[in-house]
Amino acid sequence: MNPGILPPSTTPRTSPASISEGVQWLKATQKSDGSWADLPETEERDTTEAVLVLRNFLDAQANYGYGLQRLGPFDVGQTPDFLCRKIEALCSGAAGYY
């Protein structure tokens, strides 16, 4: 039996998070290679979603750009889900990619 991917353990917040706290958290949790990932299996999804969010915040443009670079060139071995997410992220703010 496959138990699936277990979510990482967390400590619940006692107050609602603000948008700026979320942006700061994303900036702080970006990995040195430009990616984001709770687990290795979710890196592609997590990185494209973080890039899509951070494009909207001026103080996160360096993280946004580094995340775009991490997405890298297209590869025929990538899953359809990742390719769709990558296309959405790249087209969202970088006209030179299409």
N, CA, C and O of each residue as an XYZ file, in Angstrom:
392
protein
N       0.841     -1.175      0.000
C       0.000      0.000      0.000
C       0.892      1.246      0.000
O       1.825      1.345      0.797
N       0.606      2.177     -0.879
C       1.346      3.430     -0.980
C       0.692      4.464     -0.067
O      -0.465      4.825     -0.280
N       1.414      4.946      0.947
C       0.806      5.926      1.844
C       0.731      7.330      1.254
O       0.095      8.205      1.840
N       1.363      7.561      0.113
C       1.346      8.882     -0.494
C       2.394      9.789      0.132
O       3.202      9.356      0.953
N       2.367     11.030     -0.261
C       3.310     12.012      0.263
C       2.715     12.619      1.527
O       1.598     13.136      1.519
N       3.470     12.550      2.594
C       3.010     13.132      3.845
C       3.414     14.604      3.907
O       4.545     14.945      3.563
N       2.510     15.474      4.338
C       2.876     16.888      4.444
C       3.895     17.102      5.557
O       3.930     16.334      6.519
N       4.723     18.137      5.438
C       5.694     18.410      6.503
C       4.978     18.821      7.785
O       3.872     19.360      7.741
N       5.607     18.568      8.913
C       4.984     18.953     10.174
C       5.059     20.468     10.329
O       6.034     21.093      9.911
N       4.043     21.047     10.921
C       3.979     22.497     11.101
C       3.427     22.821     12.479
O       2.836     21.977     13.153
N       3.635     24.050     12.872
C       3.042     24.562     14.103
C       1.940     25.530     13.700
O       2.207     26.496     12.985
N       0.710     25.295     14.139
C      -0.390     26.186     13.747
C      -0.177     27.617     14.257
O       0.351     27.826     15.349
N      -0.593     28.581     13.458
C      -0.535     29.992     13.850
C      -1.676     30.296     14.807
O      -2.717     29.640     14.786
N      -1.464     31.292     15.639
C      -2.532     31.724     16.548
C      -3.226     32.971     16.022
O      -4.254     33.376     16.564
N      -2.677     33.594     14.964
C      -3.295     34.764     14.352
C      -3.230     34.622     12.835
O      -2.378     33.898     12.320
N      -4.121     35.306     12.112
C      -4.091     35.207     10.650
C      -2.805     35.796     10.062
O      -2.269     36.779     10.575
N      -2.335     35.198      9.012
C      -1.134     35.692      8.330
C      -1.502     36.876      7.443
O      -2.629     36.966      6.954
N      -0.563     37.769      7.241
C      -0.778     38.886      6.326
C      -0.112     38.560      4.991
O       0.734     37.670      4.907
N      -0.501     39.282      3.964
C       0.095     39.068      2.646
C       1.585     39.354      2.697
O       2.381     38.594      2.146
N       1.975     40.448      3.355
C       3.401     40.777      3.395
C       4.202     39.712      4.137
O       5.348     39.445      3.778
N       3.620     39.103      5.162
C       4.307     38.000      5.847
C       4.473     36.817      4.909
O       5.509     36.151      4.923
N       3.467     36.554      4.102
C       3.561     35.462      3.137
C       4.643     35.695      2.109
O       5.396     34.780      1.774
N       4.728     36.919      1.602
C       5.766     37.262      0.630
C       7.140     37.130      1.271
O       8.054     36.565      0.670
N       7.290     37.643      2.480
C       8.577     37.535      3.184
C       8.947     36.075      3.422
O      10.115     35.705      3.302
N       7.968     35.246      3.757
C       8.231     33.818      3.980
C       8.695     33.158      2.681
O       9.647     32.378      2.685
N       8.023     33.471      1.572
C       8.450     32.906      0.289
C       9.871     33.333     -0.053
O      10.676     32.512     -0.492
N      10.183     34.598      0.141
C      11.535     35.077     -0.134
C      12.558     34.356      0.742
O      13.635     33.989      0.272
N      12.224     34.158      2.000
C      13.161     33.533      2.943
C      13.333     32.040      2.708
O      14.363     31.477      3.079
N      12.350     31.387      2.100
C      12.428     29.930      1.929
C      12.879     29.517      0.530
O      12.935     28.326      0.224
N      13.202     30.494     -0.324
C      13.728     30.144     -1.644
C      15.093     29.481     -1.459
O      15.933     29.982     -0.712
N      15.307     28.385     -2.122
C      16.563     27.644     -2.013
C      17.675     28.334     -2.819
O      17.397     29.172     -3.677
N      18.900     27.983     -2.542
C      20.041     28.631     -3.194
C      20.062     28.414     -4.712
O      20.705     29.175     -5.435
N      19.359     27.375     -5.201
C      19.309     27.139     -6.651
C      18.143     27.872     -7.315
O      17.925     27.722     -8.517
N      17.386     28.667     -6.539
C      16.270     29.435     -7.081
C      14.922     28.755     -6.953
O      13.907     29.336     -7.337
N      14.883     27.548     -6.428
C      13.632     26.796     -6.338
C      12.967     26.953     -4.975
O      13.548     27.496     -4.035
N      11.750     26.469     -4.896
C      11.020     26.294     -3.646
C      10.527     24.858     -3.641
O      10.169     24.324     -4.691
N      10.504     24.225     -2.475
C       9.971     22.865     -2.394
C       9.775     22.454     -0.947
O      10.676     22.593     -0.119
N       8.586     21.946     -0.655
C       8.364     21.298      0.642
C       9.049     19.943      0.640
O       9.633     19.518      1.636
N       8.963     19.278     -0.498
C       9.543     17.949     -0.701
C      10.157     17.910     -2.102
O       9.723     18.665     -2.972
N      11.149     17.056     -2.344
C      11.723     16.973     -3.692
C      10.661     16.695     -4.767
O      10.774     17.176     -5.894
N       9.650     15.931     -4.417
C       8.608     15.579     -5.385
C       7.722     16.769     -5.762
O       7.011     16.705     -6.765
N       7.750     17.838     -4.989
C       6.880     18.982     -5.275
C       7.642     20.218     -5.757
O       7.059     21.297     -5.857
N       8.929     20.078     -6.055
C       9.732     21.243     -6.439
C       9.175     21.964     -7.660
O       9.068     23.190     -7.652
N       8.822     21.233     -8.696
C       8.335     21.862     -9.919
C       7.073     22.666     -9.646
O       6.965     23.821    -10.058
N       6.132     22.065     -8.962
C       4.880     22.748     -8.642
C       5.123     23.937     -7.724
O       4.637     25.037     -7.985
N       5.871     23.720     -6.655
C       6.101     24.783     -5.673
C       6.831     25.972     -6.290
O       6.502     27.121     -5.995
N       7.820     25.705     -7.142
C       8.590     26.791     -7.757
C       7.725     27.595     -8.715
O       7.757     28.825     -8.682
N       6.956     26.933     -9.566
C       6.132     27.695    -10.511
C       5.069     28.503     -9.780
O       4.782     29.633    -10.177
N       4.486     27.960     -8.734
C       3.464     28.706     -7.991
C       4.068     29.897     -7.264
O       3.462     30.968     -7.234
N       5.247     29.734     -6.682
C       5.913     30.855     -6.002
C       6.255     31.961     -7.002
O       6.078     33.144     -6.709
N       6.742     31.573     -8.178
C       7.069     32.555     -9.220
C       5.820     33.332     -9.620
O       5.870     34.554     -9.756
N       4.716     32.645     -9.807
C       3.475     33.317    -10.205
C       3.010     34.315     -9.154
O       2.474     35.366     -9.502
N       3.202     34.011     -7.898
C       2.807     34.922     -6.822
C       3.768     36.103     -6.732
O       3.329     37.251     -6.678
N       5.064     35.838     -6.716
C       6.051     36.889     -6.460
C       6.170     37.910     -7.580
O       6.689     39.004     -7.359
N       5.703     37.578     -8.771
C       5.770     38.558     -9.868
C       4.988     39.824     -9.541
O       5.223     40.872    -10.141
N       4.057     39.733     -8.591
C       3.182     40.852     -8.242
C       3.751     41.797     -7.195
O       3.094     42.779     -6.850
N       4.945     41.540     -6.676
C       5.474     42.320     -5.569
C       6.846     42.894     -5.920
O       7.786     42.155     -6.214
N       6.943     44.225     -5.883
C       8.187     44.895     -6.254
C       9.368     44.454     -5.411
O      10.475     44.301     -5.929
N       9.151     44.248     -4.124
C      10.280     43.878     -3.257
C      10.704     42.421     -3.408
O      11.623     41.966     -2.727
N      10.034     41.686     -4.303
C      10.377     40.281     -4.523
C      10.836     40.014     -5.948
O      10.895     38.858     -6.367
N      11.162     41.064     -6.705
C      11.521     40.869     -8.107
C      12.808     40.080     -8.295
O      12.930     39.334     -9.267
N      13.767     40.223     -7.393
C      14.996     39.426     -7.507
C      14.678     37.941     -7.317
O      15.195     37.096     -8.048
N      13.830     37.624     -6.338
C      13.438     36.230     -6.107
C      12.640     35.703     -7.288
O      12.819     34.558     -7.705
N      11.769     36.532     -7.822
C      10.961     36.177     -8.995
C      11.879     35.819    -10.168
O      11.703     34.780    -10.804
N      12.861     36.684    -10.450
C      13.767     36.445    -11.567
C      14.604     35.196    -11.382
O      14.816     34.436    -12.327
N      15.079     34.984    -10.164
C      15.875     33.796     -9.883
C      15.021     32.536    -10.021
O      15.494     31.505    -10.498
N      13.766     32.630     -9.602
C      12.853     31.495     -9.762
C      12.590     31.187    -11.226
O      12.537     30.020    -11.616
N      12.423     32.236    -12.050
C      12.240     32.024    -13.490
C      13.448     31.315    -14.090
O      13.303     30.407    -14.908
N      14.645     31.738    -13.675
C      15.855     31.088    -14.178
C      15.876     29.618    -13.793
O      16.299     28.776    -14.586
N      15.424     29.299    -12.588
C      15.407     27.910    -12.120
C      14.501     27.043    -12.982
O      14.774     25.859    -13.176
N      13.431     27.623    -13.495
C      12.520     26.832    -14.331
C      13.225     26.325    -15.580
O      12.887     25.262    -16.100
N      14.210     27.088    -16.064
C      15.083     26.631    -17.131
C      14.405     26.352    -18.455
O      13.243     26.699    -18.663
N      15.152     25.717    -19.349
C      14.632     25.427    -20.695
C      13.606     24.289    -20.663
O      13.507     23.537    -19.693
N      12.864     24.196    -21.736
C      11.882     23.118    -21.857
C      12.594     21.793    -22.129
O      13.611     21.747    -22.819
N      12.046     20.739    -21.582
C      12.638     19.407    -21.700
C      11.510     18.426    -22.008
O      10.476     18.436    -21.340
N      11.706     17.588    -23.008
C      10.662     16.639    -23.392
C      10.329     15.644    -22.283
O       9.264     15.028    -22.326
N      11.197     15.468    -21.301
C      10.948     14.530    -20.214
C      10.101     15.102    -19.085
O       9.785     14.393    -18.130
N       9.729     16.381    -19.183
C       8.943     16.992    -18.117
C       7.475     16.582    -18.230
O       6.969     16.327    -19.323
N       6.810     16.526    -17.093
C       5.410     16.108    -17.081
C       4.524     17.182    -17.704
O       4.889     18.358    -17.701
N       3.363     16.796    -18.238
C       2.436     17.796    -18.784
C       2.045     18.849    -17.738
O       1.918     20.030    -18.061
N       1.857     18.422    -16.495
C       1.507     19.367    -15.439
C       2.596     20.422    -15.285
O       2.305     21.617    -15.242
N       3.850     19.979    -15.202
C       4.943     20.930    -15.030
C       5.089     21.818    -16.251
O       5.299     23.023    -16.110
N       4.983     21.253    -17.449
C       5.104     22.069    -18.656
C       4.039     23.160    -18.693
O       4.335     24.296    -19.065
N       2.808     22.834    -18.313
C       1.732     23.832    -18.291
C       2.024     24.920    -17.267
O       1.853     26.107    -17.544
N       2.464     24.512    -16.088
C       2.791     25.490    -15.048
C       3.959     26.368    -15.489
O       3.945     27.580    -15.273
N       4.959     25.764    -16.102
C       6.134     26.504    -16.557
C       5.740     27.519    -17.627
O       6.161     28.674    -17.570
N       4.939     27.099    -18.597
C       4.485     28.012    -19.651
C       3.728     29.187    -19.041
O       3.945     30.336    -19.424
N       2.840     28.898    -18.092
C       2.073     29.973    -17.440
C       3.018     30.941    -16.726
O       2.868     32.156    -16.853
N       3.977     30.419    -15.984
C       4.899     31.270    -15.231
C       5.771     32.102    -16.165
O       5.959     33.296    -15.932
N       6.298     31.495    -17.209
C       7.182     32.207    -18.126
C       6.418     33.258    -18.938
O       6.942     34.344    -19.186
N       5.210     32.951    -19.345
C       4.427     33.907    -20.140
C       3.871     35.034    -19.290
O       3.514     36.085    -19.824
N       3.789     34.845    -18.005
C       3.191     35.833    -17.127
C       3.991     37.125    -17.038
O       3.421     38.191    -16.807
N       5.282     37.042    -17.216
C       6.045     38.274    -17.018
C       7.266     38.412    -17.880
O       8.010     39.381    -17.732
N       7.499     37.495    -18.763
C       8.730     37.541    -19.553
C       8.401     37.319    -21.024
O       8.466     36.192    -21.515
N       8.055     38.374    -21.716
C       7.642     38.265    -23.111
C       8.709     37.641    -23.998
O       8.382     37.073    -25.040
N       9.974     37.733    -23.612
C      11.050     37.183    -24.432
C      11.072     35.667    -24.485
O      11.805     35.093    -25.290
N      10.281     35.003    -23.642
C      10.289     33.549    -23.638
C       9.364     32.929    -24.664
O       9.479     31.735    -24.942
N       8.455     33.693    -25.234
C       7.522     33.095    -26.213
C       7.451     33.889    -27.464
O       6.718     33.528    -28.384
